[in-house]
Amino acid sequence: MGQLGVYVERYTISSADEMNALMRLSQVARKLDHRVDFLFRPDMYKIPEYDAIYIRALTDPLNSAYVAARTAEMHGIRVIDDSDSIRICCDKVNMYQHLIKGSVPIPQTRMIDRHQIGPALARQMFDELGQPVVIKAPNSSFSIYVERASTVEEFLSAARRFLRRADRVVAQQFIQSEFDWRVGVLDGEPLYVCKYVIPKRRWKILTYTPDGKTVYGPVKGIPLDEAPTGLIQCALNAARAIGKGLYGVDLKQHGDGFLVIEVNDNPTINAGDEDQVNGELYERLVNFLLPAR
């Protein structure tokens, strides 16, 4: 019997579907004769007592989840997410550099330093990338700090705001689509495939209204053997450029191929969404964390 610690933060379990997914994982683990405990920040000192740690909290090198990952690694304990993946995926500049080095197809992308910002640079980006341009802060997540600019004024406004919290920003070609593909990858193998439908009159899968409400479209699960030709291989190549952990690879169909928009560590797994047609993903997660001895 193995002991699995699921590290969560109370404020990061944002929906019943997310909690139900954790309950399903826990049930599968117990059926496989493993013990499962939920750990919170005050319980971090207990991490060395476990055989594996599964992090389901906001990952960032400045957050407690990173401390949990490093603590597990220092004690030789298998962990999702590993600290290398957190450092890479939580810095989009770092992430895109890894994808470029791995010859992974991405939209046209430019890394912009603070001292470069100005009207001339904005016009240059429109000439090179087209209009509109997508601007991303390096440490953006859940579509926050990701904006679209169609004018020089919009470009400069977004870039200057993002540079208050970073030394560089990312400017990227805008790819129009009705949905994003999401391919879950675990240990270099496909775990699930989904379509994240973009809500009407929106341009990204998740947006926020002025009153703080979230707007997002439906998630459609796709059997692995029904995924379009080339999609899964492109996602696997992207994940390989990052590491061998658990990733959610976002892609857009572009012409006859696919472009990787980004690779997410700690990808969302909600009951009824990512597990719609691939319910065995929980067993695969458990077996990765607690392999048979």
C-alpha positions as CSV (number, residue, x, y, z in Angstrom):
1,M,0.0,0.0,0.0
2,G,1.3,3.4,-0.9
3,Q,0.5,6.8,0.8
4,L,-0.5,9.6,-1.5
5,G,-0.7,13.2,-0.3
6,V,-2.9,15.6,-2.3
7,Y,-1.6,19.1,-1.6
8,V,-4.4,21.7,-2.0
9,E,-5.0,25.3,-0.9
10,R,-8.5,26.1,0.3
11,Y,-8.9,29.1,-1.9
12,T,-7.8,27.3,-5.1
13,I,-10.6,24.7,-5.2
14,S,-12.9,26.9,-7.1
15,S,-15.7,24.6,-8.2
16,A,-17.7,21.5,-7.3
17,D,-16.4,19.8,-10.5
18,E,-12.8,20.3,-9.4
19,M,-13.5,18.8,-6.0
20,N,-15.5,15.9,-7.5
21,A,-12.4,15.1,-9.7
22,L,-10.3,14.9,-6.5
23,M,-12.9,12.7,-4.9
24,R,-12.8,10.4,-8.0
25,L,-9.0,10.3,-7.8
26,S,-9.2,9.4,-4.1
27,Q,-11.7,6.7,-4.7
28,V,-9.6,5.1,-7.5
29,A,-6.5,5.3,-5.3
30,R,-8.3,3.6,-2.4
31,K,-9.6,0.8,-4.8
32,L,-5.9,0.2,-5.7
33,D,-5.2,-0.2,-1.9
34,H,-3.5,3.2,-1.4
35,R,-4.1,5.6,1.4
36,V,-5.0,9.2,0.4
37,D,-4.8,12.3,2.6
38,F,-5.4,15.9,1.7
39,L,-2.7,18.3,2.8
40,F,-2.9,22.0,3.4
41,R,-0.2,24.6,4.0
42,P,0.0,23.9,7.8
43,D,0.5,20.2,6.9
44,M,3.6,20.7,4.7
45,Y,5.9,19.3,7.3
46,K,4.1,15.9,6.8
47,I,5.2,15.6,3.2
48,P,8.2,13.4,4.0
49,E,5.8,10.8,5.4
50,Y,4.2,10.1,1.9
51,D,5.3,8.0,-1.0
52,A,4.0,10.6,-3.6
53,I,2.5,14.1,-3.6
54,Y,-0.1,15.3,-6.1
55,I,-0.3,19.1,-6.1
56,R,-3.7,20.7,-6.9
57,A,-2.9,24.3,-6.0
58,L,-1.8,27.4,-7.9
59,T,1.7,26.7,-9.0
60,D,4.2,29.5,-9.1
61,P,7.8,29.7,-7.8
62,L,6.5,32.3,-5.3
63,N,3.7,30.1,-4.0
64,S,3.5,27.4,-1.4
65,A,2.9,24.8,-4.0
66,Y,6.5,25.2,-5.2
67,V,7.8,24.7,-1.7
68,A,5.7,21.5,-1.5
69,A,7.3,20.3,-4.8
70,R,10.8,21.1,-3.6
71,T,10.2,19.4,-0.3
72,A,9.0,16.3,-2.0
73,E,12.0,16.2,-4.3
74,M,14.5,16.8,-1.5
75,H,13.1,13.6,0.1
76,G,13.1,11.5,-3.1
77,I,9.3,11.6,-3.3
78,R,7.6,11.5,-6.7
79,V,5.6,14.7,-7.2
80,I,3.2,16.3,-9.7
81,D,4.1,19.0,-10.5
82,D,7.9,18.8,-10.3
83,S,9.7,22.0,-9.6
84,D,11.4,22.3,-13.0
85,S,8.0,22.2,-14.8
86,I,6.7,24.9,-12.4
87,R,9.6,27.2,-13.1
88,I,9.4,26.7,-16.9
89,C,5.6,26.9,-17.4
90,C,5.0,29.7,-14.9
91,D,7.3,32.0,-17.0
92,K,6.0,32.2,-20.5
93,V,9.2,33.6,-21.8
94,N,11.0,30.6,-20.5
95,M,8.3,28.3,-21.8
96,Y,8.4,29.6,-25.3
97,Q,12.2,29.5,-25.4
98,H,12.0,25.8,-24.5
99,L,9.4,25.2,-27.3
100,I,11.4,27.1,-29.8
101,K,14.5,25.1,-28.9
102,G,12.5,21.9,-29.3
103,S,11.3,23.0,-32.8
104,V,7.7,23.0,-31.7
105,P,5.4,25.0,-34.0
106,I,4.0,28.1,-32.2
107,P,2.4,31.3,-33.5
108,Q,4.9,34.0,-34.4
109,T,6.2,35.2,-31.1
110,R,8.4,38.1,-29.8
111,M,9.9,38.6,-26.4
112,I,10.0,42.3,-25.6
113,D,12.2,43.9,-22.9
114,R,11.1,46.9,-20.8
115,H,13.4,49.4,-22.5
116,Q,12.1,48.5,-26.0
117,I,8.5,49.7,-25.3
118,G,7.3,52.6,-27.4
119,P,5.1,53.6,-30.4
120,A,7.8,52.5,-32.9
121,L,8.0,49.1,-31.3
122,A,4.2,48.7,-31.3
123,R,4.0,49.6,-35.0
124,Q,6.8,47.1,-35.7
125,M,4.9,44.3,-33.9
126,F,1.8,45.0,-36.0
127,D,3.9,44.9,-39.2
128,E,5.5,41.6,-38.2
129,L,2.7,39.8,-36.4
130,G,-0.4,41.4,-37.9
131,Q,-3.4,43.0,-36.2
132,P,-4.5,42.4,-33.6
133,V,-1.6,41.3,-31.5
134,V,-1.9,39.2,-28.3
135,I,0.1,40.5,-25.4
136,K,0.9,38.2,-22.4
137,A,2.6,38.8,-19.1
138,P,5.2,36.1,-18.4
139,N,3.4,34.9,-15.3
140,S,-0.2,35.0,-16.6
141,S,-2.6,32.1,-15.9
142,F,-6.3,31.4,-16.3
143,S,-6.4,34.0,-19.1
144,I,-5.5,36.8,-16.7
145,Y,-2.9,39.3,-18.0
146,V,-3.5,38.2,-21.5
147,E,-5.0,40.9,-23.8
148,R,-5.5,41.7,-27.4
149,A,-4.4,45.0,-28.9
150,S,-5.5,46.4,-32.2
151,T,-4.0,49.9,-31.9
152,V,-0.7,51.4,-30.8
153,E,-2.4,52.9,-27.8
154,E,-3.9,49.5,-26.7
155,F,-0.6,47.8,-27.2
156,L,1.3,50.3,-25.1
157,S,-1.4,50.4,-22.4
158,A,-1.3,46.6,-22.0
159,A,2.5,46.2,-22.2
160,R,3.2,49.0,-19.7
161,R,0.7,47.5,-17.2
162,F,2.2,44.1,-17.5
163,L,5.7,45.5,-17.2
164,R,4.8,46.7,-13.7
165,R,5.1,43.1,-12.6
166,A,7.7,41.7,-15.0
167,D,10.9,42.7,-17.0
168,R,9.6,41.3,-20.3
169,V,6.3,40.7,-22.0
170,V,5.3,38.4,-24.9
171,A,3.8,39.6,-28.1
172,Q,2.2,36.9,-30.2
173,Q,0.4,36.5,-33.5
174,F,-3.4,36.2,-33.0
175,I,-4.9,33.0,-34.3
176,Q,-8.7,33.2,-34.8
177,S,-10.6,30.0,-33.8
178,E,-13.9,28.8,-32.4
179,F,-12.2,26.5,-29.9
180,D,-8.9,25.5,-28.4
181,W,-7.6,22.0,-28.4
182,R,-6.3,20.8,-25.0
183,V,-4.3,17.6,-24.9
184,G,-3.4,16.2,-21.5
185,V,0.0,14.6,-21.4
186,L,1.4,12.4,-18.6
187,D,4.9,11.0,-18.6
188,G,5.2,11.6,-22.4
189,E,2.0,9.8,-23.2
190,P,-1.5,11.3,-24.1
191,L,-3.9,11.3,-21.2
192,Y,-7.0,13.0,-22.7
193,V,-8.1,15.3,-25.5
194,C,-10.7,18.1,-25.2
195,K,-12.1,21.0,-27.1
196,Y,-12.5,24.2,-25.1
197,V,-15.2,26.1,-26.9
198,I,-14.7,29.9,-27.0
199,P,-17.9,31.7,-25.9
200,K,-19.7,33.8,-28.4
201,R,-18.4,37.3,-28.9
202,R,-15.2,36.4,-27.0
203,W,-11.8,35.6,-28.3
204,K,-10.4,33.4,-25.5
205,I,-11.8,30.5,-23.6
206,L,-12.0,32.3,-20.3
207,T,-12.8,36.0,-19.7
208,Y,-14.0,38.1,-16.8
209,T,-16.8,40.6,-16.7
210,P,-16.4,44.0,-15.0
211,D,-18.3,42.7,-12.0
212,G,-15.9,39.8,-11.6
213,K,-17.9,37.0,-13.1
214,T,-16.2,34.4,-15.3
215,V,-17.4,33.6,-18.9
216,Y,-16.4,30.3,-20.4
217,G,-17.7,27.9,-22.9
218,P,-18.4,24.2,-22.8
219,V,-15.8,21.5,-22.8
220,K,-16.1,18.6,-25.2
221,G,-14.2,15.4,-24.6
222,I,-12.7,13.6,-27.6
223,P,-11.6,9.9,-27.6
224,L,-7.9,9.7,-28.1
225,D,-8.3,7.5,-31.2
226,E,-10.6,10.2,-32.7
227,A,-8.2,13.1,-32.4
228,P,-7.2,14.8,-35.7
229,T,-4.1,13.5,-37.3
230,G,-1.1,15.2,-36.0
231,L,-2.7,16.8,-33.0
232,I,-1.5,14.4,-30.3
233,Q,2.0,14.1,-31.8
234,C,2.4,17.9,-31.8
235,A,1.2,18.0,-28.2
236,L,3.7,15.3,-27.2
237,N,6.5,17.1,-28.8
238,A,5.6,20.3,-26.9
239,A,5.4,18.4,-23.6
240,R,8.7,16.7,-24.3
241,A,10.3,20.1,-24.7
242,I,9.3,20.9,-21.0
243,G,9.7,17.6,-19.1
244,K,8.1,14.3,-18.2
245,G,5.3,15.4,-15.8
246,L,1.6,16.2,-16.2
247,Y,0.8,19.0,-18.7
248,G,-2.1,20.5,-20.5
249,V,-1.0,21.5,-24.0
250,D,-3.2,24.2,-25.7
251,L,-3.2,24.2,-29.4
252,K,-5.0,25.8,-32.3
253,Q,-5.7,24.3,-35.7
254,H,-3.9,26.5,-38.3
255,G,-4.2,25.5,-41.9
256,D,-3.2,21.8,-42.3
257,G,-1.4,21.7,-39.0
258,F,-1.4,22.8,-35.3
259,L,0.3,25.6,-33.4
260,V,1.0,25.2,-29.7
261,I,-0.3,28.2,-27.8
262,E,1.2,27.2,-24.5
263,V,2.0,24.3,-22.2
264,N,0.4,24.4,-18.7
265,D,1.8,22.6,-15.7
266,N,-0.9,21.7,-13.2
267,P,-3.6,21.5,-15.8
268,T,-7.3,21.8,-14.9
269,I,-9.0,18.4,-14.3
270,N,-12.7,18.8,-13.6
271,A,-15.2,16.0,-13.2
272,G,-17.4,15.9,-16.4
273,D,-14.9,17.8,-18.5
274,E,-11.4,16.4,-19.0
275,D,-12.6,12.9,-17.9
276,Q,-15.7,12.9,-20.1
277,V,-14.5,10.0,-22.3
278,N,-11.2,9.1,-20.6
279,G,-12.3,8.2,-17.1
280,E,-9.2,5.9,-16.8
281,L,-7.1,9.1,-16.4
282,Y,-7.4,8.9,-12.6
283,E,-6.0,5.3,-12.5
284,R,-3.2,6.4,-14.8
285,L,-2.4,9.4,-12.5
286,V,-2.4,7.1,-9.4
287,N,-0.2,4.5,-11.1
288,F,2.3,7.1,-12.2
289,L,2.5,8.5,-8.7
290,L,2.5,5.2,-7.0
291,P,4.0,2.6,-9.4
292,A,3.7,-1.0,-8.6
293,R,6.7,-2.3,-6.7
